Amino acid sequence: MTETAADALARLYDLDLSEDPGDLDLYLALAGQTGGPILELAVGSGRIALPLAAAGYEVTGVDLDRAMLARARSAADASGLAVARRLALVHADAREVRLPSAGSFQLASIPLNSVFLMGGRADQAAAVATLAAHLAPGGLAVVDCWLPDAEDLARYDGRVVLEWVREEPGTGRTVTKTGSATWDPTTSTVRLTTVFEAGAQGEPAVRWVRVDSLRLVGPDELVAMAEAAGLRVEALAGDYDLGPLELGADRVILLARRP
């Protein structure tokens, strides 16, 4: 059967994040503090949800991308019956979903810049409100965002950049990732075009293209969204060790509780 673009991009997403961004230990540590059940919005292929389920927590993952969910389910099944049973996957829109178990989760997150993909500010605020609606009293919400500086944004002028060349496990094919981004300060939006090319050395490559619109979010906006959703902000951290948010930090991690 011919591979669809959605299936190929989900597979290549896993290759793209095969090098741990560094956030998994944070979520394992937070889960150790809060216990379960755990909700993850934009669960993708289960990069974070699967290790949490393997660690013994009941995890629910929500995503709009069926191909990503299929990869998560396949990986969960391959991890054994106990892990597969602890991971529930839901095809739904994070901005509006209300699960029957809403109000019972101890930890709920939108990890690794996924809030950028939710749409405009109102859409992003709706996704944060979804976290709040699903938390039990005292439950913890986490949102993780990259914080580009002026130099980063100045490079988003449409130039094409080679990001990496990797060998794909299982196939031995060489995959290259190139990207081009443009920054629109009037809407705080980055238009990102990603091109993956895969093939054996010296043979024609198969090309897959993904285009995303990313609305960037700053710390003040995150706080406003959390407070509007009825959450109490506990901390704004600047790294995955939960160090303080300081000038020059390259990301912000919001931690907020449902009263």
C-alpha positions in Angstrom: 0.0 0.0 0.0 1.3 3.4 -0.9 2.4 5.5 2.1 0.3 8.6 2.6 1.8 12.1 3.2 0.3 12.1 6.7 1.8 8.7 7.5 5.2 9.7 6.1 5.3 13.0 8.0 4.4 11.2 11.3 7.2 8.7 10.7 9.7 11.5 9.9 8.5 13.5 12.9 9.8 10.6 15.1 13.1 10.7 13.3 13.3 14.4 13.8 12.8 14.0 17.5 14.9 10.9 17.9 17.4 13.0 19.8 15.6 13.8 23.1 14.9 17.5 23.4 15.5 17.1 27.2 11.9 17.4 28.5 11.0 13.8 29.2 12.8 13.7 32.6 10.8 16.8 33.6 7.4 15.1 32.9 8.5 11.9 34.7 9.6 14.0 37.7 6.3 16.0 37.7 4.3 12.8 37.4 6.2 11.4 40.4 5.0 14.5 42.4 1.4 14.6 41.2 0.6 11.0 40.5 -2.0 10.1 37.8 -4.1 10.2 35.8 -2.3 12.3 33.3 -3.6 14.2 30.2 -1.4 15.3 27.3 -2.8 17.6 24.6 -1.1 17.3 21.2 0.2 13.8 22.2 1.6 13.1 18.7 3.2 9.7 18.4 3.5 9.3 22.1 7.1 10.4 22.7 6.2 11.6 26.3 3.0 9.6 26.9 4.5 6.2 26.3 7.3 6.5 28.9 4.8 7.8 31.4 2.5 4.8 30.8 5.5 2.5 31.0 6.3 4.1 34.4 2.9 3.0 35.6 0.7 6.0 35.1 -2.7 6.1 33.5 -2.3 8.5 30.5 -4.8 10.0 28.0 -3.4 11.6 24.9 -5.4 13.9 22.6 -4.5 14.8 19.0 -6.1 15.8 15.7 -3.6 13.9 13.6 -4.8 10.3 13.0 -1.5 9.2 11.6 0.4 10.4 14.7 -2.2 8.6 16.9 -1.8 5.4 14.9 2.0 5.5 15.5 1.4 6.0 19.2 -1.0 3.1 19.4 1.4 0.9 17.4 4.3 1.8 19.7 2.1 1.2 22.8 1.0 -2.2 21.6 4.7 -3.1 20.9 5.5 -2.1 24.5 3.3 -4.8 26.0 -0.3 -5.3 27.1 0.2 -3.5 30.5 1.5 -0.3 28.8 -1.1 -0.4 26.1 -3.9 -0.6 28.6 -2.6 2.4 30.5 -2.5 4.7 27.4 -5.9 6.0 26.0 -5.7 7.9 22.7 -8.4 10.2 21.6 -8.9 11.8 18.2 -10.2 15.3 19.1 -9.5 19.0 18.9 -7.6 20.2 22.0 -9.3 23.5 21.8 -12.7 22.2 22.5 -12.6 18.6 23.7 -14.2 17.7 27.0 -13.6 14.1 28.0 -16.0 12.2 30.3 -13.1 12.1 32.8 -12.7 15.8 32.9 -12.0 17.1 36.4 -10.0 14.0 37.5 -6.5 14.6 36.0 -3.6 15.3 38.4 -1.2 16.5 35.6 -2.1 18.0 32.2 0.3 19.4 29.6 0.8 20.9 26.2 4.5 20.0 25.7 7.3 21.2 23.4 5.9 24.2 21.5 2.7 22.4 20.6 0.6 25.4 21.7 2.2 27.3 18.7 0.2 25.0 16.4 -3.2 25.6 18.0 -4.1 28.6 15.9 -4.5 32.3 17.0 -4.5 33.7 20.5 -8.1 32.8 21.2 -7.4 29.2 20.0 -4.3 28.9 22.2 -6.3 30.3 25.2 -9.0 27.7 24.5 -6.4 24.9 24.6 -5.1 26.2 28.0 -8.7 26.3 29.2 -9.0 22.6 28.2 -6.1 21.8 30.5 -7.9 23.6 33.3 -11.2 22.0 32.7 -9.7 18.5 32.9 -7.7 19.0 36.1 -8.8 17.8 39.5 -8.6 20.4 42.3 -4.9 20.8 43.1 -3.9 19.4 39.7 -1.0 20.8 37.8 -1.0 22.3 34.2 2.2 22.6 32.2 2.8 24.5 29.0 6.2 24.5 27.3 7.2 27.2 24.7 10.3 28.2 22.9 11.4 31.8 23.4 13.2 33.0 20.3 15.3 36.2 20.6 15.6 39.0 18.0 18.6 37.3 16.4 16.6 34.1 16.0 13.7 35.9 14.4 16.0 37.9 12.1 17.1 34.7 10.5 13.5 33.9 9.5 13.8 35.7 6.2 13.0 32.8 3.9 16.5 31.4 3.6 16.8 27.6 3.2 18.8 25.9 6.0 20.0 22.3 6.1 19.1 21.1 9.6 20.3 17.5 9.6 21.2 14.4 7.7 20.3 11.1 9.4 20.0 7.4 8.6 16.5 6.1 9.2 16.5 3.1 11.5 15.0 -0.1 9.9 15.4 1.1 6.3 18.9 2.4 6.1 17.7 5.2 3.9 19.4 8.6 4.2 17.1 11.4 5.2 17.8 15.1 5.0 15.8 17.8 6.6 15.8 21.3 5.3 13.7 24.2 6.4 12.7 27.8 5.5 10.9 30.2 7.8 9.5 33.7 7.5 8.5 35.9 10.5 5.5 38.2 10.5 5.8 40.5 13.5 2.3 41.9 12.9 0.7 38.5 13.9 3.6 37.0 15.9 3.5 34.2 13.4 6.3 32.1 11.8 5.4 30.4 8.6 7.6 27.3 8.5 8.2 25.1 5.5 10.0 21.8 6.2 11.3 19.5 3.5 12.3 15.9 4.1 14.0 13.9 1.4 14.7 10.2 1.8 16.5 7.7 -0.4 19.4 5.4 -0.8 22.8 6.9 -1.8 22.9 7.7 -5.5 19.2 7.0 -6.1 16.3 9.3 -6.6 14.9 10.6 -3.3 11.3 10.8 -2.1 10.3 14.3 -1.0 7.8 15.1 1.7 6.8 18.8 2.5 5.1 20.1 5.6 4.0 23.7 6.0 3.0 25.1 9.5 1.9 28.4 10.8 3.3 28.9 14.3 1.9 31.6 16.5 4.6 32.4 19.1 3.6 33.0 22.7 5.4 35.0 25.4 5.5 34.5 29.2 3.0 37.3 29.9 0.5 35.8 27.4 0.8 32.4 29.0 0.1 33.8 32.4 -2.9 35.7 31.1 -4.3 32.6 29.4 -3.8 30.5 32.6 -5.4 33.0 34.8 -8.4 33.5 32.4 -8.9 29.7 32.6 -9.1 29.9 36.4 -5.6 28.5 37.1 -3.2 29.8 39.7 0.3 30.3 38.3 2.9 28.7 40.5 6.0 29.3 38.4 7.5 30.4 35.1 10.7 28.3 34.6 13.4 29.0 32.0 14.6 25.4 31.5 13.7 21.8 32.0 15.4 21.8 35.4 12.8 24.4 36.3 15.4 27.0 36.9 14.1 30.6 37.1 13.0 32.4 33.9 15.8 34.9 33.3 16.8 37.3 30.5 18.1 35.3 27.6 16.3 32.1 28.5 15.4 30.2 25.3 12.1 28.8 26.6 9.4 29.3 29.2 7.7 26.6 31.1 4.4 27.5 32.8 3.3 25.6 35.9 -0.1 26.4 37.1 -2.6 24.7 39.5 -6.3 24.4 39.6 -7.4 25.8 42.9 
